Amino acid sequence: MSAIAWIAVGSLAAWGWLLLGQGFFWRTDQRLPEDVGPPRGEPRDWPRVAVVVPARDEAEVLPLSLPSLLTQDYPGEAEVVLVDDNSTDGTGGLARRLAERYGGLPLTVVTPGEPAAGWTGKLWALRHGMALARARKPEYLLLTDADIAHEPDSLRLLVGAAAANDLDLVSQMARLRVASGWERLVVPAFVYFFAQLYPFRWINGRRPRATAAAGGCVLLRTETAERARVPGAIRQAVIDDVSLARAVRRAGGRIWLGLAERVDSIRPYPRLADLWRMVSRSAYAQLRHNPLLLAGTVTGLSVVYLTPPVALLTGVVGGDAVAGMAGAAAWAVMTGTYVPILRYYRQPLWTALTLPFTALLYLLMTVDSAVQHYRGRGAAWKGRTYARPHAAPDP
């Protein structure tokens, strides 16, 4: 057999493993409330909850997201703490005006100042918001980003699931915006790749084999947060959600992660450049700034995602039957595993055929992330750049 035929056969074998041996990552049925909804009914006494929202220059999205929190239909006591992280666009003042207009849950706006050495900006903001919230002795903390909009019953469903199933952390991956052409091409694949890396079933099983959370929506038991010493224990983390989940797991906490039905990200990424920055700012950090992991990732993406169409073309044009058949079979499995996430995002199913091209984009974004790191720019977000931690508490 030719070299491309051998690689194509290897790609097909890899897809066989991914289909059956990677926690059925391609399925999209890990959701609230069906899978972890209250089996014994809702709590008699609803626990007190504090919602903590770190916000830096979020005036564009706040009019849509903050009212959705203030007007939560929650049977117990709850409040919202918005941490204005040195915004320059009037985020804090806008939040106060929105609270006056919509009423609902009480709102407190605080400004912590610039991050201390060794802290990333979001975790510095969470530190102050969580400290203020804990003074009111809530049983749960809802950590949610400023670009996340919640349906009115979102908080009730999260708390009900956590209380009924004795969960210390319940996280939902918000449904990201898919309006522009580039968003339709890149965003569903972002969730698909995340689930492939952290299969939800492995995270949610009785004997968990993976640990992760989605930072846009995390309900956290306060007692567990204190036991896990968060956010201080993960203060240098760029990928804060996964680090948070690991800290909770190390402290003996039970975790659940799934796809959201009633939690949406409203941040627009209309251009490829916007999506590129979103991915590349933390891609190399995900690889622990390790050149060997980078090389392995590039090789793996090439073999698994790029080889099938190349092998099929080689078979059709060059007459290499083995390469063509193996490439076609691998591409078919790849396409089939992508269909469920496209259904979840209500996208045309034929776009599953574009996954190899999207994977190539992600490969280039990851390489660019490494290049920016070695140029000394590190992970960057909203005017802040984070170099590689010298002694990160959570790798």
N, C-alpha and C positions, 0 to 999 in steps of 0.2 A: 504493500500500500504506500501511497505517497505521504509526504510529511503532513500536508493539509488534511488528508483523510484520517491520519492518526489523531491529529488535534481535534478534528470534528467528532470522532468517536469519543475522545475524552470529554468534549463539551456535552455530548449526549449523555454520557455517564454522570457527569456533574448535575445535569438537569434531572436525571432520574433520582439522584440523591436529594436534590432540593425539593422535588415534588413530594417525596414520601418521608424523608428523613430530617427535614428542617422544621419540625413543629407545625406542619401544614400552615406555614406563614402566609400563604396566598389566600387563605380563607378570611372572610370579613365578618364573622359571626360573634366575635368577642365584643359585646356591647352592653350598655346599660339600657333598660333595667332587666332585660330578659335573662341574661346569664348570671348576674350577681344581684338582681333585684331582691327586695326583702322577702325571704321565704316565710318568715313568721309575722308578716305584717309590718306596719310602720311603728316607730317608737311611740310609747305612750307620752313620754316627756322628751320633747325635742331638745337636743343639746344646744348650748350656746356656740355660735360660730362667728369668727372674725375673718373677713375677706381682705386679703392684703394684695394691693396692686402696685407693683413698681412701674413708674412711668417716666420716661425721658423723651421730651419733645414729641408728645403724642396728641397735640391739639387737633390733628387731622382726623384721627380715628375716635377720640374720646367721646364726641357727641353721639356715637352709635353704640359704643361698648359700655360706658359708665352707667347710662340709664338702665341698661339691661341688668346690672347688678343692684342698683338702688331699688328697683321695682320687683325684686325676687319675691315670689309667693312662698315664703318660708314660715312654717307654723311656730318656730321657736324664736329666740332672741338672736339677732345678727346685726353686724355693723360692717362698714367698709372703711379701710384705712388705705388711702392713696399716698404713695411715697413719691413726691416730686423730686426726681433725681437730677437736680441742677438744670432744669429745662430752660431753654432760651425762647420758647414760643408761647409762654403764658399757660402752660399746662395746668399748674396749680390753681390759678385764678379761674380758668375755664371749669375745672372740676367743681369748685365752690358754686359757681353760677348754675351749673347743671343740677347740683343738689338742691339749690333753692327752687329751681323750676320744676323738678320731678318729685321732690320729697322722697318718701319711702324710707329705706334704711338710713340710719345716721351715718354721716360721712366725716372723717377726719383727714385733713391734708397735712403732711409733714415734709420737711426738707432736711435731709441728713448732711448735706455738704459733700465735698469731693471724697471719693473713696480713700481710705487709709491704705498705706503700703501693704501689698500682699492680698488685696481684695479686688475682685472684679466688680464692675459697677452695679450689676443687677443684684448680686448677693449682698453687697453693701446696703443697697436700698431695702432688700428683704430683711436684713439684720435689724434695721431700725423699725420697719413696719411690724415685724413679728414681736419685737421687744415691747412696743407700744400695745399691740393687741393682747399679748400675754398678761399684761397688767390687769385686763378685764377678766382674766381666767376663763377663756373659751375652751371648750372641749376639743374643738376642731378649728383648723386654719385652712381656708381656701386660698391657695396661692394661684393667682391668675394674671396673665399678661394684660396690658392696657389695650391690646388690639383684639381681644377675645370678647365676643358677644354671647350672652347666655339666654336661653329661653327662660320664661318665668319660673318653671318648675325645676330648673337645673340643679340648684342647691339642695332642694328637697330630695331629689333622686340620688344625688351623691351621698348625702348624709344618711339617707335611709339604707342605701346599699352598704355603706361602711359599718353602720351600727348593727344591721341584721346579720352581717357576715363576719363580724369581728375583724375588720380590715383596718390596718394602720395608715395605709396610703391607697387612695383611689385616684387614678389618673385617667383622663380621656384625651386622646389625640384629636384636637379640634379639627373640624372639616375646613381645610384651607380654601381660599378663594380661587376659583377657576373661571375667570371671565375673559382674559386676553388669550390670544393664540399661544403665546409662550407659556402662560400658566397652564393651559390645557395639556401642553406637551410635557412640562417638567414637574408640575405639582403632584399628580397622582403617582408618578414614579418615585418621588421623594418619600411618600408614605410606604410604598411598596418596598423600597430598599431598606427603610427603617425596620419594617416588620420582618424582612429577611434577616437582618442583622440581630434583631431582638424579637424572636417569635413570641407573640402574645401568649400562646398556650404554654410555652416554657416558663414565662414569667408568672402566670396565674395558677399553675399547677400546684398540687399539694406538696410535691417535691420539686421546687423551682429549679430550672436549669439555666435561667438567664434573669437579669435584673435591669430594669429601665423604667423611666416615666416620661411623660410628655409635659414639658414645663409650662405650657399655656394653661393647663387646668389640672391642679394637684390639690386634692383634699387630704390633709395631713392631721393625724391625731396629735394634739399639743403635747401630751405626755411623752409620746414616742419621739417627737422632735427634740424635746429636752434631753431624752435619754441618748439620742443619736448625736447631740451637740451640733445641730444644724441651725443656721448656716455656717457657723464658725468652722466646723470640721471640714468644710468643702470650699472655703473662702476664695481659693485660687482657681476654682474650676471654671473653665470656659463653657464646657458642656454640662451645665449645672443640673439639668433634670436627671440625667443618668447618674451623676455623682450623688445627688440627693437620694435617689432610690437605693443606691449601694450603701449609703450611710444608714438608711432606715433598715435595710436588710441585715446589716452587720449588728444592729441594735436589737435584732430579734423580731422586727416588724413584719407583718404580712402585707403583701402588695398586690394590687390588681391594676392592669393597664388594658385599655380597649379603645375602639373607635367611637367617636361621639356622634350622636344623632341630634343633640340639642345644644351643641357648643360649636361656634363658628369663628374662624379667624377672618377679620375684615380688612386686614392689611393688604393693599394692592401691590402686586409685583408685575406691572404691565409690560416691562421690557426684559429682554434676556439679561441685560446688565444687572437689573435688580435681583433677579433670581440667582445669577452668578455670584453676587456678593453674599446673598443669604447662605448659599452652600459653602463657598470657598472660605468664608470667615472662620469656620470651625472644622472643616474637613480634615486638615492635617492634625489638629488637636485630637480628633477622634482616633487617629492612628498613633497617638502618644508621641508625635514628632519623631517617629522612628523611620529612618530611610528604608530599612528592610521591610517593614510593614507596608510602606508606600510602594516599594517594588512588587511585593506580593499582591497588593490590591490592584495595581495596574495590570499585572499579568493575569490575575483572576478575572477581572472585568473583561479583558481582551479575549480570553479563552471562552468564558461562559456566554458573554453577550455579543461580541463582535465576530467570533468565528462562525456561528451558524449561517448568517447571510453570505459571508465570504465563501464558505465551503459550498453552499448551494449554488452560488454564481460560478464557482470553479467547476462544479459538476455539470452545469448546463452548458457553459461555454467551452470548458476544456475537456469534457468527456470523462471526467473522473466520477464514476458512478458511486463508489463508496463514499467519497467526500460529499457528493450531492445528496445522497440519501440520508447520511448521518446529519448533515447540516439542516436539511429540511425537517427531520424528526426533532432535532434539538430546538429549532425555531418554533415548531408547532407546540412543544411543551412549554417553552418560554411564553408564547402568546397566550396559551390557555391559562397559565398561572396569573397573567396580568389582567385577564378579563374581570375577575371579581372586584378588584379595586377600581376599575373603570366604571363598573355598574354602581359602585358606592358613590362615585363622583358624577354619576349620570352623564358619562361621556360616550360618544360613539364607539362601539366595540371594535370597529376596524382599526382604530388608532392603536390597538395592541401591537400591530405590526411595526409601529415606530419605536418600540422599546430599544432595539439595538442602537438607533441613533441617539435616543435620550441617554442611554448608558454611556455612549461616547462623550456626550456633553458632561456627564458627571465625572468621567475619568479625567477630562481636561480641567474641570473645576478643582478636582482633588490635587492634581499636579500644580495648578496655579496657587492653591493654598500653601503647598510646600515651598514654592518659589517665593511667595510673599514672606513666609516665615524666615527663610534664609537671607532675605534682603533686610531683615530686621523689623518688618512691619507687623508680624504676628497676626493674631486674630483681632479684627477691628469691628467696632459697632458703635454707630452714632458718635463719632468723633473721638472715641477712645480706642487705643491699641494695647493689646495684652501680649507681652512677650512670653516665651516658654517659662513656666514656673520652675524654679530651681529645686524646690522641695514640696511638690504638691501633695497635700494630705490624701487625695484620692486620685490614683493614676487614671 
